[in-house]
Amino acid sequence: MGFATSVTVIILFVALLIIATINYPILSDSYKTLRDSKEINNKIQADRLNTAINITNVSIGSTLNITAYNKGSTVLHADNSSVLIDGVYMTYSVVPDGLWLPGKEAVFSVNSSSYTRIKIITGNGISAYYSNS
């Protein structure tokens, strides 16, 4: 190799080192963000797999009272649930209004006098149906 070839190889090598030095922090941060996102997604999926609810009783008085049982192993937030009566979103009050522990019931009270189909959807998307037909 001549002197010019050696200098050219050294210049290219130094340029590659500079490019790698600039790009490594960017790639490392991107990988960390991706890894954290996958961990969050895995936790969400595990919570969904461990969530199960069942509507055990429906009674009509001055309000429509829907009793649901948390038969999964995930602690739910009862006030983050949604109640649909015949496909229409309804506002509700719930007891307990905070944490809905596994093995416990929650009573959703809705201002409605009739129903054909009821659906309760938990905060993580798991649902239970009840039909009077």
Protein Blocks (a to p, Z undefined) as FASTA:
>chain_A
ZZklmmmmmmmmmmmmmmmmmmmmmmmmmmmmmmmmmmmmmmmmmmmmmgccddfbdcdd
fbccdddddfbfbdcdfklpccdeehiacddddddfbbcdehiacddddddfbdfbdcdd
dfkopacdddfZZ
